[in-house]
């Protein structure tokens, strides 16, 4: 039997003892699922809305994962020709933050903008919940109990939902990840709009 050099044998033993890669947190896995969609746009369907609310009814709904960095994901949400809405996800020390960037056609900020909240629990790789923050309570007092959720089922659907705890206010929009479409125009206020 040929003799194995001690250095080679030691290297083989070390390779077999290498620590496994750390398992991503639910927030990191969730972020990766959205990041994998970067540059793509998808059509949406309104699944649930409060009685009598026609904000999204009969209009084309499109989400576009437009901009992705290590610290920020920007997802414009187009409602017909209205390009005023962008969902902005960022990392925090404890999880994730969702903000709603609302702009006028000239790019200026709407009076009601930057509302949203942070994750309060680890969530799941496919679903994160964001509870209304203090800015939201100040801008929209009725929204103090808002909880937004985003769900991502790779190859199937992306869901944006809102519930206002203690009321019947509910929105749910499902975007079909099996039907990518051409990217829509830039949202209002984007540098290249």
N, C-alpha and C positions, 0 to 999 in steps of 0.2 A: 504494500500500500504506500503510495507516495506521501511524503511528509508535507504537511501544510504549514506554511510560515506562521508563527504566532501572531504577527500583525494582521494577516489576512483572516485568521480564525477569530481574532478579537473584533474585527470589523463586521464579520458575519454575525457574531453574537449581538453586537450593538444594534445592527439593522433589525434583528428580530425583536429587540426590546424597545424599539422606538415608540414613543407615546403616540396614541392615535390622535388624529386631528380633533380639536375641540368641537363639540356639537354646537351649532349656532343657536342662539336664543330664539324664541318665537318671533320677537321683533326683527331680528336679523334675517331670519328665514322669510318673513313677510316682505321685508324690504327687497330682498333678492327676487322674489316673485314678481314684484312690480318692475324692478330694474330690468328684468328679462324682457319686458314689453316695451322698453324704451324705443321711441321713434314710431311706434305703431298707433293706429287709431281704430276705434271699434264703434259700431252702432249700438244704441241702447233702446230699451223698452221700459216705459213706466209701468211698474207692477203694482204699486200701492201709492195712494195719495189721500190726503184728508178729504172728507166729503165736501163737494163744491169747489175744491181747488182746481183751477185749470191752468196753472203756471206752465206745465210741461205738456199738457194734452194736445195731441194733433200736431206736434212739432218734431222735427228730426232731432234726436239726441245723439251726440257724439262725444266720446272721451278720447283724448289724445295724450299718451305718455310722452310729452314733448321734450323735457329736459331732465337729465339724470346726472347727479354728481354723488360723491360719497356722502355728502351732508344734506342734499335737497333733491326731492323729486317734484317736478311741476307737471300737473295734469290739467290742462284746459278742458272745460266741460261746455260744449256748445249746445245751445237750445235754439234750433232754427238758425236765423241769421244773427242771433244774440251771442256775441263772443266776450261777454263781460266777466265770466266766471273762470277761476283757476283754483284747483285744489293744490295746496302746497304741503308736502310732508317733509318734516325735518327730524333729525335725531335729537334726543335730549339725554341728559345724564341717566335718566331712569327708564327711557323707552322711546316713544315717538310722539310727535305733535302734528296735528292737522289744522291748517288755517285755510280760510276762504278769502282769496284775493279777488275783490270785485272792483271793476274798472268801468269808466264811461268810454264811449267810442273814441274820445280824444286822448285816451290813455290816463286821464286823471283818476284818482281814487274816488270811489263812491263813499258817501258818508257812513254807510254800514259796510265795513270791510275788515279783514284780518280777524274775524271772529272764528272760534273753533275751540280746541282743547287738546289735552294730553291723554295718553293712555294711563290708566290707574292700576292696571294689573298686567301680567305678562302676555295675556292673550294667547293666540294660536298662530302657527305659521300661515294659515289661510284666513285669519280673521282678527282684526284689531278694533277696539272700541275706544272712542275719544269723548271724554266728558267735558262739558262746557267749562271754560275757564272764566276768570274774573273779568277780563275784557269783554267777553261775550255777555256776561250779566250786566255790564254797564251799557253796552251798545244796544242790546235787545233784552230788556228785563224779563220778558216772558220766556226767553230761551235758557234761563238759568238751569233748567233740568234737561237740556238737550243732551242726547248721546248720539254721536255719529258712528257708524260702523263702515268699514271697508272690508270686503271679502275678495279673495283672489283664489280661484280654482284654475290652475294652469291648464290651458287648452280647452277650457270650458266657458268660464264666465268671470267677470269682474263686477262686483256689486257695491253701490254707494247707497247707504240708507241713513235715515234720521228717525229717531223717535224722541218725543218730548214726554218724559215720564209724568204720569198723572193726568195725561190728556189723550185724546184720540189722534193727535197730530203724528202722522207717520208718512214717510216717503221711502220708496224703494225703487231704484233704477238698476236694471241688470243689463250689462254690456256683453255682447256675444263675442268671445275670444276666438271662435271658429270662423269669424267673418271679418278679417282685417280689411280696412278700406283705405283709400288715399288720405293722406294727412290733410286736415282742414286748414284754412288760413290761420295765421298767428292770432292769438287772443289779443283783445284790446289792451294796450299798455305794454306789450312785449317789445323789446328793443327793435325787433325787425318787423313790427306790425305796420 
